[in-house]
C-alpha cells in the first residue's frame, strides 16, 4: 500500500500545473512519466485479465445462474456441514439466493433493498446483513472490471509481484473518484484473477476491516472462464466458502424473480415459547 500512496501522490502532482518551475514542480514533472508508465502497466494487466476471463463474452454477461453448496465459518471454524443454494444474478443490481434442498428460504436483493422469504412470509432483511451484502456487491470483481475501471477519475496502480493463493501473481490496485480502492492479484501465467481485497472503516467503532476473496477451480463455461470455488476472508479469517456444481449465463431471467413485498415485521412477532 506504501507504493500505492506514493504513486497516488505523483498522480495528483501530475494533474497540477504551476507557472514557476519550483524544485517541487520539477520533481513532479520527473515523477509524472513514472506514474504514467505505472498506470499503463496496471491497465495492460487488467485488460489481460478481462481477455482471460472471456473478453467480450465476459463483459456482456446479462445474468448468471449458479447451483452449489455454501459453508459459513466463525473465527475460521465451520458452523455447519454446508447448505445447498441456488443463486440468480441479473446485472447490475438484482440477485436472488434460494437455500436448503427444499429451496424454502430465499434472500432477494433489488437495488439497495433486501428481503428474506421464509414460511412466515416476506420481511425486510436485517440492516447489518443488507449493509454487508451491498458493500461486497459494490466491491465485487465483476463490478470492478466491468464498471470501475471505465469511470471518470479512476486511478490504476501496478504494485509489483506478489503471491496469492500460493501462486505467483501481479498486484494491481484500482482507486475510484471517491478514493475507494480494490486490489486485485492476477495470475502471472494464466492472467486470471486469483484474489481480490478491499478495506473499509466501520462508522460505529472507526476500526479498519479487510475483506478478501479467493478464486479457484476455473472452468470454461459458455466461453467464460468461471471460478467454481470461491472463498471469502474477513480480517484474515475464513468467513464463507462456496463450491459450484453448475453455472449458466444469459438465461433471460424474469424480473419477477427479484420482486418482493414485505408481509410481516419480525420485530412485532411474539417471542418463541420456551
Order of alpha helices (4+ residues) and beta strands (2+ residues): alpha-alpha-alpha-beta-beta-beta-beta-beta-beta-beta-alpha-alpha-beta-beta-beta-beta-beta-beta-beta
